[in-house]
């Protein structure tokens, strides 16, 4: 009997929330790559559903998308929902056409900045550090022997990205430069 009464109470609350507080307005802000319609579809939101029962935990579905860095669902007024999105931006292009974000997430289908090529697993932290040190680089190549950074003025090689970063602070690439712990070799 108690179970039946509890069920009736919840059914009454649900129907009452549909009548008194149906969802009327959904607003999405902060998107650049994703469309607002895509965000609403991912969250499975629709006007008319009970506003009271739309919980902020729904944004976990959005966070599964690598382009979404942060997402927040707010209820600014009764019958309204505001979804705030912060998207990742690519800082480099990978050889397969994907992008790489500042926080090391591979972004499918889009990149900007220097082209990153190489063999073996992507050294994410090293590539991010090199992109920051060489903002005008056109290409970053990683090999088992080390890293190449190519720009308009030339190309630089070092077996360790820390040597390239140290070099970038005081020099601009001109010609071909090989940097080693014991010295530097230069060719025009």
Secondary structure, DSSP 8 states (H G I E B T S, - for coil): -HHHHHHHHHHHHHHHHHHHSB--EEEEES-SSS-HHHHHHHHT--TTSBGGG--GGGGHHHHTSTTEEEEEEE--STTEEEEEEEE--EEEEETTS-EEETTS-EETT---SEEEEESSS--HHHHHHHHHH-TT-SEEEE-SS-EEEE-SSEEEEESSHHHHHHHHHH----EEEEEETTEEEEE-
